[in-house]
């Protein structure tokens, strides 16, 4: 059954309240408290919804995370069966240090339609080019940039690439600089980084590099509503990672996943700002109300809708 649009406001409420709960700890140098506050709020709100929800991407395993763990059942057990992916606080360091870009994020799909991503790294690439064979994880950086340059009718030096500022990306960064590509570095928050390709106003043409697998799936859930592309490939470096992947049903550990293999069917994605960033404004406190802004995407029976919603919540 398609996901009823009535759930949009309900899920916006979930991320908005989680963002507000976390906002109390912005700038207090306590990322654990900021994250816990968002987790507690999100779990409480989800349990009040008339859904049969299951966390497929959460805070970790049951023994690592007592709330919003992978496999946790949520909701009143009345209503549709839904897969739920959450990142109650994307950018814990941003919140702790009052830096731009902290978000509260959730993605929902019909049961068995959202990829169950293990807690491991993922190679990722997202661009404005939806057509196949323009960019690909198997291509070199140079080939991807030249192909994208031709596709967008831009010179390589007029392209901007977004990448996490990490030592593991030094080789990619050096190649981008050799090609004279502009680079937008991000220190955390690669869900939002991957989404910067969705609109010309962000001036980002390609996002690439290695980041969290769960964050890759969350980004894909939003990108599915835009005319953009995404590819991801998990990196299993330890025997424990490989065993966990096999237990989750992943047989080919080197498989490259396209967007339509990560998320299928109807979906809802919500990202509410905690601190103001490129995508959305952060939580504001005006008189007796908190004001939050949420980026919402809704794919419903093939129709796609992207909106931004402002919500006022009385303290």
VOSE-114599 format. One record per atom (N, C-alpha, C, O): x, y, z; residue in one letter. Coordinates in steps of 0.02 Angstrom, whole numbers, plus 50000, padded with zeros to 5 digits. Each point is the difference from the previous one (the first is absolute). Example, Ala and Ser with C-alpha at 12.3 -4.5 7.8 and 13.67 -1.06 7.14 Angstrom:
2
506604971650390A;499555005950000A;500455006050000A;500524999950033A;499305005449931S;500425005950003S;499615005550037S;500255005550008S;
//
This chain:
315
500424994050000X;499585006050000X;500445006350000X;500505000250036X;499315004949924X;500385006250001X;499985003350069X;499544998950039X;500975005049976X;500035003550064X;499545006149996X;500095004349957X;499434996150088X;499515005450001X;500365006650015X;500445000350044X;499375005049920X;500335006550009X;499865003150069X;500335004850019X;499184992350017X;499865002650067X;500614999150046X;500075003450050X;500364991849932X;500574998650042X;500555005249992X;500465000350042X;499515003949906X;500515005149992X;500055004550061X;500535000850030X;498905002149990X;500005004550058X;500224996350063X;500335002950043X;499484990849962X;500184996350061X;500754998850004X;500295000550055X;500034997949889X;500724998950001X;500385006650006X;500545000250030X;499195005149942X;500305006750010X;499995001650075X;500475002850027X;498984995550005X;499955001250072X;500534996050038X;500275002450050X;499874991649927X;500504995750033X;500695003349997X;500345000750051X;499875001449889X;500675003049995X;500035007050030X;500525002050027X;498935001649969X;499985006750030X;500104999750075X;500385003950029X;499264991650003X;500064999550073X;500684997350021X;500275002050051X;500014993549909X;500684997550014X;500515005649993X;500465000750041X;499455003449908X;500455005749989X;499965005050058X;500515002550024X;498884998949997X;499905004750056X;500314997250064X;500325003750037X;499584989949975X;500284996950060X;500765000549999X;500325001550051X;499984997349891X;500735000349994X;500255007250004X;500565001250023X;499045003549955X;500225007049997X;500175002850069X;500395004850005X;499344992350047X;500155002350068X;500744999050018X;500265003150046X;500074992549916X;500714998450015X;500475003049948X;500604998650002X;499145005549952X;500435003149950X;500515004650034X;499835004250041X;500814994849941X;500535004150026X;500224998350070X;500395003750030X;499384990749997X;500174998250069X;500554994850004X;500154997350054X;500165001149888X;500574995549998X;499844993050026X;500444996450025X;498935001649970X;499804993450024X;499604996549946X;499385000050000X;500984996949953X;499664996949943X;499604993850020X;499514998349967X;500704998450087X;499634994150023X;499325002050026X;499504996749984X;500475008650056X;499365002450026X;499555002649944X;499404999050001X;500905004449950X;499625002649944X;499694994449960X;499425000449979X;500974994350010X;499754994249962X;499474996250039X;499494998249972X;500635000750092X;499524996350041X;499335003550004X;499474996849998X;500555009750006X;499375003850004X;499604999249935X;499394999350003X;500955000849940X;499664999149936X;499734992949994X;499444998949976X;500964996250044X;499794992949997X;499394998850043X;499514997049977X;500505005350085X;499444999050046X;499365003049973X;499474996950003X;500585009149971X;499415003449973X;499724996349939X;499404998949995X;501054999349959X;499784996749939X;499664993350015X;499484998449971X;500814997950074X;499724993450018X;499305000950030X;499544996249983X;500395008650061X;499355001250032X;499475001849950X;499444997450002X;500725007149951X;499525002349950X;499814994349952X;499424999349982X;501074996849998X;499864994449954X;499554994850033X;499574997149966X;500525001850098X;499594995050035X;499285002350007X;499564995950014X;500315010549977X;499315002550005X;499634999749933X;499405001449997X;500964996849949X;499695000049934X;499654993449985X;500224994750023X;499255005649939X;499634994049980X;500354996749941X;499775000549943X;500784996250071X;500404996549950X;500264993550030X;500024999250061X;500194996349895X;500394994250020X;500695001249972X;500174997649945X;500245006050092X;500655002149976X;500564995550024X;499974997250054X;500555002349904X;500604996450020X;500615004149980X;500055002149942X;500414998950105X;500625003549985X;500464995649958X;500194994650022X;499985007749918X;500474996349959X;500685003449999X;500514996949986X;499505009650029X;500625003750010X;499905004250062X;499565004350002X;500854994650049X;499905003550062X;500655001950033X;500515001449968X;499474998650098X;500585002150040X;500514994450007X;500545001150029X;499314993049947X;500464994450005X;499634993750020X;499394999549995X;500994995650028X;499724993650023X;499685000850069X;500135004950034X;499464990349985X;499665000250065X;500495000650057X;499875003750048X;500704992749949X;500475000250055X;500405006550002X;500345001450049X;499625002649897X;500355006449998X;499545005950013X;500215005150027X;499164994149954X;499525005650005X;499344997550027X;499654996249966X;500175005850095X;499384997650029X;499375002749967X;499464997350008X;500615008149954X;499425002949966X;500155001349926X;500575001749982X;498934997349976X;500055000849928X;500564995749972X;500395002249957X;499644991750068X;500484995249975X;499724996349940X;499394999649991X;501054997749968X;499784996349940X;499574994050021X;500214995950041X;499205003749930X;499534994750016X;499485001950051X;499534996250011X;500545009750020X;499505002150050X;499335001349966X;499965003149947X;499514994550085X;499325001049976X;499715006350033X;500085001050060X;499595003249900X;499745006450024X;499295001049976X;499794997249950X;499845007050087X;499325001649982X;499504996150042X;500184996050043X;499185005249944X;499454997050038X;499834993049975X;499584996550029X;500755001349917X;499864993649967X;499345000149962X;499744994749981X;499995011350009X;499415000949957X;500215004449941X;500335005150010X;499504992949931X;500195004149942X;500494996349955X;500114994050007X;500195009849946X;500424996849949X;500664997550028X;500265002750049X;500024992249919X;500664997450017X;500525004349963X;499985000549939X;500475002450099X;500495004749971X;500714998350022X;500124998150057X;500355002749897X;500715000150017X;500195007150018X;499795004849967X;500614995950086X;500185006750023X;500765000450007X;500314995850031X;499975009549940X;500715001550008X;500065006650037X;499655004849983X;500774995550068X;500045006050040X;500735002150011X;500454995950004X;499645010650001X;500605003050027X;499765005950042X;499975005649975X;499854993150088X;499695005350041X;500425006450005X;499725005550003X;500944993649996X;500445005849999X;500574998749950X;500494996750017X;499425005849923X;500524999649948X;500455006050009X;499795005749990X;500844993050029X;500465005550013X;500045001550074X;499875005650021X;500324989450019X;500035001050073X;500505005550018X;499885003950046X;500684996449918X;500495005250014X;499745006949983X;500165004950034X;499434995549914X;499705006549982X;499565002650058X;500045005950018X;499564989750009X;499565002050055X;500405001850062X;499895005250031X;500594990649987X;500395001150061X;500385006649997X;500085003350051X;500154998649889X;500425005949993X;499645005949968X;500325005049982X;499024994450010X;499595005349971X;500265002049931X;500095005949985X;500024989149973X;500225001049931X;499424998649952X;499544996450018X;500485006449922X;499454998949953X;499924992849978X;500494996349995X;498885001749993X;499874993749965X;499764994150040X;499934994649972X;499945006250093X;499734994450039X;499274998849981X;499625004849994X;500204988949996X;499334998249977X;499714994350041X;500374996250032X;498985003349968X;499654994050023X;499664996949939X;499615003449967X;500554990250019X;499824997149935X;499624993450009X;500164996150045X;499345002949913X;499644993649998X;499794998649928X;499855004549962X;500154989150020X;499754997849935X;499554994050011X;500144995850042X;499325003949920X;499504994850007X;499834997149932X;499935003749951X;500024989850047X;499774996649939X;499554994250020X;499974998150058X;499674999349892X;499594994150014X;500454994250020X;500594999849982X;499134995550054X;500394994450027X;500404996549945X;499754998649945X;500885000150070X;500474996549956X;500205004149939X;500284997349952X;499595009250050X;500185004349943X;500585004750015X;500205003949957X;500084995850104X;500565004250019X;500594995650018X;499934995450041X;500635005949930X;500594995750008X;500224999950073X;500065005250032X;500074988949992X;500254999250069X;500765000549999X;500354995249984X;499895010750032X;500725001449993X;500384998450064X;499795002150054X;500754994249940X;500414998650059X;500395006150022X;500115004749961X;500124995150101X;500405005550028X;500724999449974X;500434997450035X;499685004949905X;500674999849971X;500065005749950X;499525003549986X;501084997449988X;500115005349952X;499714998149932X;499894994249984X;499995011149976X;499734999149933X;500345005049953X;500075005950017X;500144991749925X;500195004549946X;499365003049972X;499524996449989X;500485010149998X;499395003249977X;500165005049945X;500545002949996X;498964998049961X;500045005349950X;499295002249983X;499574995849987X;500325010650014X;499355002749978X;500125006149955X;500475003950012X;499124996849937X;500075005549953X;499325002149974X;499494997050015X;500525008549946X;499405002349968X;499834995949938X;499455000749972X;501004995150006X;499904996149939X;499634993550016X;500274995650034X;499125003949941X;499604994050015X;500154994349951X;499924994250017X;500305007549923X;500134995049949X;500574995350021X;500475002150034X;499494991749945X;500524995250016X;500645001549960X;499995003149947X;500564994550081X;500665000349967X;500295007149993X;500475001149963X;499245003650074X;500325006650004X;500524999950055X;500595001349988X;499194997150072X;500474998950056X;499894993050027X;499454997349996X;501074999850032X;499954993150024X;500564998950051X;500565002549991X;499304993750061X;500514998550050X;500604996349970X;500555000350028X;499344996249918X;500554996249969X;500435004349954X;500534997749977X;499265008450009X;500405004549958X;500535003550042X;499935000550061X;500595001749908X;500495004250034X;499705006950015X;499505001949970X;500815001750076X;499785006850014X;500025004249936X;499555003949987X;500994995349975X;500085003949939X;499434998649950X;499725004649972X;500124989050018X;499474998349953X;499325002650024X;499615002649960X;500264996850105X;499375002750027X;499955007549989X;499475002549980X;501075001150033X;499985007349992X;499935001949927X;499615004549984X;500764992349972X;499945001649928X;499314998349973X;499715003949961X;500024990350059X;499334998249978X;499485004950025X;499565002149962X;500494999850102X;499515004650029X;500075006949969X;499515003549989X;501114998449998X;500135006549968X;499655000449932X;499695005049983X;500384989649978X;499674999849935X;499244999950007X;499655003449962X;500104992750086X;499284999450010X;499685006750019X;499475001849976X;500875001850068X;499735006450025X;500215005949957X;499805005750012X;500614992949936X;500255005349956X;500375005350041X;499905006049992X;500554991650051X;500425004350040X;500734997749992X;500134994249986X;500335010450025X;500704998150003X;500134996850069X;499665001750048X;500834993849957X;500154996950065X;500135005250054X;499814999050058X;500525006549924X;500145005250051X;499385003850022X;500035003750049X;499424995349916X;499365003150020X;499564995350041X;499465001950022X;500784991949989X;499644995250042X;500205000850073X;500565002150015X;498984996150030X;500154999950071X;499844993150027X;499464997349990X;501034999950045X;499924993450031X;499965000950076X;500385003950029X;499174992550002X;499935000050073X;500294993550027X;499874994649974X;500545005950079X;500334994150027X;500145001150074X;500155005650021X;499804989050018X;500195000450071X;500755001350005X;500404996949966X;499785007750078X;500705001850011X;500324994850046X;500035000950061X;500224993749908X;500294994550037X;500664997849966X;500055000549939X;500444997250100X;500624997649969X;499894994449949X;500384999449952X;499104996550058X;499884994649952X;499825002549930X;500014996249952X;499835010250044X;499825002849935X;500575004049967X;499895003349949X;500714996450079X;500555004149974X;500134998749926X;500135004749962X;499844989050017X;500144998449930X;499475003049954X;500165002949948X;499204996450072X;499455002949960X;500075007649997X;499925003049947X;500245000050110X;500075007350002X;500565002349955X;499935005049964X;500634991450037X;500575001849956X;499804999649927X;500195004249960X;499434990650021X;499784999249931X;499525005649980X;500055002649945X;499494999350101X;499545005549985X;500385006549990X;499845003949956X;500674997250084X;500395006249994X;500405000049935X;500075005349968X;500184988950012X;500364999649936X;499545001949942X;500225002949950X;499144995450057X;499515001549948X;499715007050008X;499585002249960X;500655001350092X;499785006950015X;499265000650018X;499695005249992X;500044989250034X;499315000050024X;499965003650067X;500424999150043X;499075005049965X;499895003250065X;499794994850050X;499664995149983X;500545005850080X;499834995050052X;499635003450057X;500235005150027X;499214992049992X;499645002150060X;500124994750053X;499744994449995X;500655007350056X;500144995250053X;499465000250054X;499765005450018X;500064988850006X;499564999650058X;500354995950053X;500364995249985X;499545006650078X;500354996650055X;499604994250027X;500294995450030X;499065004749962X;499544994750021X;499385000649957X;499965004249954X;499544991650061X;499355001049970X;499954998349927X;499825004249959X;500364989550023X;499994998549929X;499324998149973X;499944998649940X;499535001350102X;499324999649972X;499865006549963X;499814999949942X;500305005750092X;499875006549967X;500495001249944X;499825003049949X;500814994650058X;500495000849947X;499774996949935X;500075003149947X;499664990950057X;499764996549940X;499405003549969X;499894999449939X;499735004450101X;499405003349975X;500145006749968X;499565003149971X;501064999350035X;500165006649972X;500015000049924X;500025005349969X;499964988750000X;499974999749926X;499295001149974X;499905000449940X;499615000250105X;499305000049978X;499765006749972X;499505000349965X;500865005150051X;499755006649980X;500585004449980X;500525000150033X;499405003649912X;500525004549976X;500235005050053X;500575002250000X;498984999750045X;500175005250049X;500554997850048X;500325004350032X;499804989149974X;500534997750044X;500684999949964X;500524999450033X;499475001349901X;500625000449960X;500464993950011X;500615000850004X;499094993350001X;500394993850006X;499784995349943X;499404998749991X;501084998949971X;499854995849943X;500084992550013X;499684995949968X;500765002450080X;500134992950015X;500204999350072X;500385004150027X;499374990750005X;500214998250067X;500324993149995X;499734995549967X;500855003650065X;500344993649994X;500434998750061X;500155004650039X;500064989149969X;500434998150055X;499724994350040X;499504996949981X;500825001950077X;499804994650044X;499705003050064X;500285004450031X;499144992949988X;499665002250061X;499594994350028X;500084994249979X;499495007350068X;499604994850032X;499494996949952X;499685003649962X;500264989750041X;499504996649959X;499295002050017X;499615001549954X;500204998750110X;499325002150017X;499835007049974X;499455001249977X;501045003450027X;499885006749975X;499905000049924X;499635004149973X;500714991249993X;499914999449928X;499294998149983X;499715002649952X;500014992750086X;499314997949987X;499515005750014X;499525001049962X;500595002750092X;499565005750016X;500025005249943X;499485002649980X;501124998949996X;500065004849945X;499654997549937X;499665003849966X;500414989750021X;499684997149941X;499245000650004X;499675001049949X;500064998450111X;499275000550008X;499755006849978X;499445000649973X;500965004750039X;499805006649977X;500155001049926X;499595002649963X;500994995250015X;500205000849930X;499534996449953X;499955001949941X;499694993050083X;499524996449960X;499445004549975X;499684998449950X;500215007250083X;499475004549981X;500245005449952X;499605003449967X;501064997450029X;500295004949955X;500244996549936X;500114994050000X;499995009849948X;500284997249939X;500764999950005X;500355003549963X;499894992550083X;500724999450013X;500184992650002X;499564995750002X;501095002949999X;500234993150004X;500374998950065X;500275004750030X;499764989049990X;500384998050059X;500244992949991X;499624995749976X;501005003050042X;500264993250003X;500364999150066X;500315004750026X;499654989350001X;500354998550062X;500294992949999X;499704995549969X;500875003650063X;500294993450006X;500294999450071X;500435003950020X;499334991150016X;500244999150069X;500724997550001X;500224996449956X;500135005550096X;500694998050009X;500054995850064X;499965002750055X;500124990949936X;500034995450057X;500744998250014X;500304996249962X;499975006650091X;500714999450012X;500184994650050X;500574997750001X;498975000350041X;500154995050051X;499554993949990X;499485000349967X;500734994150062X;499604993949996X;499325001050034X;499494997349978X;500515006750075X;499375001550036X;499525003849954X;499404998549998X;500865006449966X;499595003849952X;499714995449947X;499415000549983X;501004995049991X;499784995549947X;499474995250024X;499524998549965X;500574998950097X;499514995450028X;499345003550012X;499474997349986X;500565008850040X;499405003950013X;499625001349935X;499394999749997X;500985001949950X;499695001449935X;499644993849975X;499445000549974X;500874993750033X;499684993849976X;499384998550041X;499514997449972X;500505004150092X;499414999050043X;499435004649979X;499424998450010X;500755007349961X;499495004849977X;499784998549929X;499595003749972X;500674991049998X;499774997949934X;500425002649942X;499814999349942X;500775003750074X;500435002549946X;500484994449980X;500434998050039X;499484999549901X;500414994349976X;500625002349962X;500544997250009X;499385007849948X;500565002649961X;500295006050037X;499715005449998X;500854993650036X;500295005350042X;500335005549960X;500195005150029X;499884994149906X;500315005149958X;499505003449954X;500195003849956X;499174994850054X;499485002549955X;499955007650002X;500065003150053X;499824999749890X;499885007249992X;499245001149995X;499684997049957X;500045007250087X;499285000950002X;499795006649968X;500285005350017X;499244994449938X;499705006049972X;499415002050044X;499794996450044X;499965009649942X;499475002950040X;499404995350007X;499734999150055X;500054998049888X;499394995950001X;500104993350035X;499524996250008X;501105002350011X;500134993950038X;500035001550076X;499994995450041X;500055010949976X;500055002050070X;499315001750028X;499854998550058X;499745004649901X;499335001850022X;499514998949943X;500145001849942X;499294995350073X;499494998549950X;499325002650024X;499905001050060X;499655000049893X;499315001750017X;499915006850032X;500415004549991X;499064996150048X;499845006350033X;500495001350057X;500254995450032X;499885011049980X;500455001850054X;499855007050025X;499715004149965X;500514997250097X;500005006750029X;500685001150032X;500274995650033X;500015010349956X;500645001950030X;499905006850033X;499725004649970X;500524996050092X;499965006450036X;500675001650031X;500314995750032X;499935010449958X;500625002350032X;499865006950031X;499915004949964X;500074995350102X;499865006250036X;500655003050026X;500424996550028X;499665010049961X;500605003450023X;500035000750075X;499515001850032X;501074996849996X;500145001450071X;500415006550004X;499835004650037X;500724995549925X;500365006249987X;499955001649927X;499974995449958X;500015010950024X;499895002049931X;500574997849955X;500595000750018X;499244996749923X;500494997849952X;499775001349930X;499565004149989X;500744992449963X;499825001149929X;499294998149985X;499655003449963X;500114991050066X;499354997249981X;499425003450034X;499505001749968X;500554999450098X;499445002850039X;500265004450056X;500584999650020X;498985004750004X;500165004250058X;499974995850064X;499664994950003X;500705007450047X;499994996650064X;499415002050044X;499615004449981X;500344992550076X;499455001450047X;500075007250026X;500545002150021X;498905001449979X;499975006850028X;499525000050058X;499504996450001X;500645007750048X;499575000750058X;499725007150000X;500365004850012X;499004995849973X;499685006649998X;499425000250049X;499514996349993X;500555008050056X;499505000750053X;499874993250032X;500454997350032X;498955000049962X;499854993750034X;499984994149951X;499724994750015X;500595006149925X;499974994749950X;500694998649971X;500425004549993X;499684989149990X;500594998049961X;499794999649927X;499474997349984X;500945005449972X;499864999749929X;500544995749967X;500605001250008X;499184993849955X;500474995549965X;499845000049926X;499445001449979X;501074996949981X;499924999549928X;500214993049978X;500514997450021X;499084999549936X;500114993149979X;499984999449924X;499545002549968X;500974994350004X;499984998149930X;499644993349996X;500194995250033X;499295004549925X;499594994049995X;499984997749927X;499875004149955X;500264989550033X;499874997249934X;499484994450008X;500014996350049X;499565003249901X;499474994850002X;499934997149930X;499825003449952X;500314990250043X;499894996449938X;499384995750010X;499994995650044X;499515005649916X;499354996750009X;499754997549934X;499805003949956X;500204989450035X;499754996849939X;500315003249938X;499655001349950X;501004999850052X;500365002749943X;500035007649997X;500425002849966X;499135000650071X;500015007350003X;500515002250052X;500084996850052X;500275008849934X;500525002350044X;499875007150023X;499795004349960X;500324997050104X;499865006650027X;500535001950051X;500194996050043X;500075010149951X;500495002650047X;499735006550029X;499815004549962X;500184996050103X;499755006050033X;500445001750060X;500374995850025X;499575010449997X;500305002050064X;499435002350045X;499585004149981X;500424993350079X;499475001750047X;500295003350062X;500504997850028X;499175007549993X;500175003250064X;499474998050051X;499405000149985X;500814998250074X;499544997850051X;500125003850065X;500575000950021X;498895001350010X;500065003350065X;499744995250054X;499444997449995X;500965001550054X;499824995550055X;500055003750066X;500535002750017X;498914997550020X;500005003550064X;500424996250051X;499984993950004X;500405009850033X;500444996850050X;499594996750055X;500294997150046X;
//
